Amino acid sequence: DTIPGLFISVRYFVFSDFIKQCGWFMLFCFFWSGQFIIAMGEIIFAMSISKWYFARDKKKIGSSAVISSIATSIWYHTGTAAFGSLIIAIIQMIR
């Protein structure tokens, strides 16, 4: 079953325990940061919709509602998004 003149080389990699642990940590950071970005987007979206819904004069609502929602979300709700995304990241790692 060999073909004359054809040589196949295969390379094997052996990772240390430290490198394996770093890989798991990087995967956890990926899950956590992804969920954090999603959570902040959902908070900003919800705040923008609530500012539009509860506005007395809807003609005055513009892009300033979104910009102020971004500022308010970053200032007051970053910890909520970080903690919630931490819980989701831990559950994703367990799965």
DANOR-V907669 format. One record per residue. N is the residue number from 1. RES is the residue in one letter. PHI is phi in radians with two decimals (none if undefined). D_CENTER is the distance of its C-alpha to the mean C-alpha in Angstrom with 2 decimals. Layout:
[[N,RES,PHI,D_CENTER] [N,RES,PHI,D_CENTER]]
This chain:
[[1,D,none,49.92] [2,T,-1.72,49.49] [3,I,-1.79,49.85] [4,P,-1.12,52.04] [5,G,1.51,50.34] [6,L,-1.85,46.75] [7,F,-2.09,44.79] [8,I,-1.98,41.27] [9,S,-1.93,39.41] [10,V,-2.17,36.43] [11,R,-1.92,34.27] [12,Y,-1.91,32.84] [13,F,-1.98,30.13] [14,V,-2.09,30.29] [15,F,-1.73,27.35] [16,S,-1.33,28.06] [17,D,-1.10,26.48] [18,F,-1.09,24.74] [19,I,-1.16,23.07] [20,K,-1.12,22.01] [21,Q,-1.14,20.52] [22,C,-1.12,18.65] [23,G,-1.11,17.24] [24,W,-1.12,16.08] [25,F,-1.14,14.56] [26,M,-1.13,12.67] [27,L,-1.13,11.40] [28,F,-1.09,10.40] [29,C,-1.10,8.64] [30,F,-1.09,6.73] [31,F,-1.08,5.92] [32,W,-1.15,5.49] [33,S,-1.17,3.55] [34,G,-1.11,1.05] [35,Q,-1.19,3.35] [36,F,-1.14,4.45] [37,I,-1.12,4.37] [38,I,-1.10,5.67] [39,A,-1.11,7.81] [40,M,-1.13,9.17] [41,G,-1.10,10.03] [42,E,-1.18,11.77] [43,I,-1.14,13.55] [44,I,-1.11,14.75] [45,F,-1.09,15.90] [46,A,-1.12,17.71] [47,M,-1.19,19.31] [48,S,-1.13,20.53] [49,I,-1.14,22.06] [50,S,-1.18,23.68] [51,K,-1.16,25.17] [52,W,-1.21,26.60] [53,Y,-1.14,27.90] [54,F,-1.62,29.63] [55,A,-1.30,31.06] [56,R,-1.30,34.83] [57,D,-1.99,35.29] [58,K,-1.26,32.68] [59,K,-1.25,34.29] [60,K,-1.51,33.05] [61,I,-1.38,29.37] [62,G,-2.44,27.80] [63,S,-1.24,24.83] [64,S,-1.14,25.45] [65,A,-1.15,23.99] [66,V,-1.23,20.54] [67,I,-1.13,20.91] [68,S,-1.20,22.14] [69,S,-1.17,19.34] [70,I,-1.10,16.79] [71,A,-1.11,19.04] [72,T,-1.15,19.62] [73,S,-1.15,16.03] [74,I,-1.16,15.21] [75,W,-1.29,18.52] [76,Y,-1.87,18.75] [77,H,-2.08,15.56] [78,T,-1.13,13.03] [79,G,-1.14,14.21] [80,T,-1.09,13.95] [81,A,-1.14,10.28] [82,A,-1.17,9.83] [83,F,-1.20,12.35] [84,G,-1.10,11.22] [85,S,-1.23,7.74] [86,L,-1.10,10.02] [87,I,-1.08,12.32] [88,I,-1.14,10.16] [89,A,-1.13,9.04] [90,I,-1.12,12.80] [91,I,-1.12,13.90] [92,Q,-1.13,12.03] [93,M,-1.18,13.73] [94,I,-1.18,16.96] [95,R,-1.15,16.94]]
